[in-house]
Amino acid sequence: MSQPPETPEVRWEPYQRPPKDHIRITETSCCAAYEWAAQGGHFLILRPAQEEGLYEETARGRYRQARQLWEELLTAHDLKHQNEEAARAAAERKRRTRGPRVKRVA
């Protein structure tokens, strides 16, 4: 099995939405780990913070730079899911090849 994917080095900051400023979420990763957003002429990436209902942001700025990081995060995220699925499948195959457990009576 291949090495787990490395997530790009990212500096996350608390997201604070300015009053009366609208945010547009246009893409969400497969399990909502990341969201691609536009706000006030900037692009940014959001993720849920550890505290319920709050978010963190990164890559706020121009489209090209934010989009590059978005693609890197999604690639690493997808590979992580693929590796998890491969590990589950391998564990299931191993479990099946051991055969049923038989209790021996002395």
Secondary structure, DSSP 8 states (H G I E B T S, - for coil): ------------EE----TT--EEEEEE-TTSS-EEEEETTEEEEEEE-SSTT-EEEEEEE-HHHHHHHHHHHHHHHHHHHHHHHHHHHHHHHHHHHT--------
